[in-house]
């Protein structure tokens, strides 16, 4: 039976929280076989352990039958090299927010994965157009048919953290992305149980162009002594019905917040996006939030 999105096998590069979550929803909801790869064997082990815990929790809560959990788990396979993903219909990159790293990965995708496959990035802020430019073979014109075919299969598919819980996927087209790539990517995200919002390829897209300045302004309020940490977060929890305040939200990853804020600032040259000095100092001190055990709050990891 044909599938509307045509994704019969998925590759996921990166077995951190985002990559693991993408593999989970793809196997469980889209019912697609998934090949998961990370250069760190330890990270792969952690990722698979998390998937097992998520499935077990869904069974214990009555959201899944044991047989459904077993079938989903059986669809996820780990591989030790990108070459093992050669025949996938789509690969999703979910690694650190670093343009040079992502461009290098996409060059490798272009060389090692079949030319019909969709090449998707889970970036939350980096230009999809810049990433797409990396897949054009050296010496090939970007405006020629070969160049357009190569870059036209690159797309932004921004899942939100935690992936199994958050209902949204942000779909971003590079200047070069083909309509077929966009249509199939949208349909696949919907098969994963997600709602899709589209954004132009601008720094931060819709989500982080709005969210990160909000968090940054809250940090500036703390830095200037306008209010305490607890009162800043309480204002948004109790006064605006936010599930958590901006400082607690930033603690999901202060290094990521800083990187995205720097991307906004560099990409627009607009002073309103200048990162807070306190945010920079927190990252300098390796107080990154939950992942390091300390950010604006302390955590028992």
CORCOR-V157331 format. One record per pair of residues at least 6 apart in sequence whose ideal C-beta (glycine too) atoms are under 6 Angstrom apart, sorted by the first residue. I is the first residue (numbers start at 1). GAP is how many residues later the second one is. D is the distance in whole Angstrom. If there is no record, write none. Layout:
i=(I,I)
gap=(GAP,GAP)
d=(D,D)
//
This chain:
i=(4,5,5,5,6,6,7,7,7,7,8,9,9,9,10,10,10,10,10,11,11,11,11,12,12,12,12,12,13,13,14,14,14,15,15,15,15,15,18,18,19,20,20,21,21,21,22,22,22,23,23,23,24,24,24,25,25,26,26,26,27,27,27,27,28,29,29,30,30,33,34,34,35,35,35,36,37,38,44,54,55,55,58,59,59,82,82,83,85,85,86,88,89,90,91,91,92,92,93,93,94,97,99,102,103,106,106,106,107,109,110,118,118,119,119,120,120,121,121,122,122,124,124,125,125,125,125,127,128,128,128,128,129,129,129,132,132,132,132,135,135,136,136,136,136,140,140,141,151,152,152,153,154,155,155,155,156,157,158,159,160,160,167,168,169,169,169,170,170,170,170,171,171,171,172,172,172,173,174,186,189,199,199,203,203,203,203,204,208,212,212,214,215,215,215,216,216,218,218,218,219,219,219,220,221,221,222,223,223,229,229,232,233,233,233,236,236,237,247,250,251,251,251,251,251,252,253,254,254,254,254,254,255,255,258,258,258,261,262,264,265,265,286,287,287,289,290,293,293)
gap=(183,179,182,183,83,178,25,82,83,181,81,24,79,80,16,22,24,78,80,24,74,77,80,7,10,11,24,80,24,80,24,80,81,21,23,28,29,32,76,104,75,27,30,141,142,143,70,137,141,11,13,53,27,30,140,138,167,6,8,166,7,45,48,49,44,163,164,161,162,42,41,42,42,44,50,42,42,6,34,110,14,18,6,7,10,26,30,29,6,28,27,29,28,28,22,28,28,30,12,28,28,162,27,29,31,25,28,29,27,10,25,35,63,34,35,35,37,10,35,36,37,34,84,79,83,135,138,74,28,44,46,73,45,46,72,19,22,42,44,15,16,6,11,14,15,6,7,6,25,24,26,28,20,22,26,30,16,28,12,10,6,8,28,27,20,25,27,27,29,35,37,15,25,27,27,29,33,9,27,10,7,6,7,60,61,64,65,60,52,48,49,32,31,35,42,45,60,14,28,29,57,59,60,56,6,11,7,53,55,18,67,15,12,14,15,6,9,8,49,7,38,39,44,45,46,37,36,28,29,34,35,41,28,33,17,21,25,14,13,9,8,9,6,7,8,6,9,6,8)
d=(5,5,4,4,6,6,6,5,5,5,6,5,5,6,5,5,5,6,5,5,4,4,4,5,5,5,5,5,5,5,6,4,4,6,4,5,5,4,4,6,4,4,5,6,3,6,6,6,6,5,5,6,5,6,6,6,4,5,5,6,5,5,4,5,4,5,4,4,5,5,6,5,6,5,5,5,5,5,5,6,4,6,4,6,5,6,5,5,6,6,6,6,6,4,6,6,5,6,6,5,4,5,5,5,4,6,5,5,5,5,4,5,6,5,5,5,4,6,6,6,6,6,5,5,5,4,5,6,4,5,4,5,4,5,5,4,4,4,5,5,6,5,5,5,6,5,5,5,4,6,4,5,6,5,5,5,3,6,4,6,4,5,5,6,4,4,5,6,6,6,6,6,5,5,5,6,6,6,6,5,5,4,4,5,5,3,6,5,5,5,5,6,5,4,6,5,5,5,4,6,4,5,5,5,6,6,6,6,4,6,6,6,2,5,5,4,5,5,4,5,3,6,4,6,6,6,6,5,6,5,5,5,5,5,6,5,5,4,6,4,4,6,6,5,5,3,5,5,5)
//
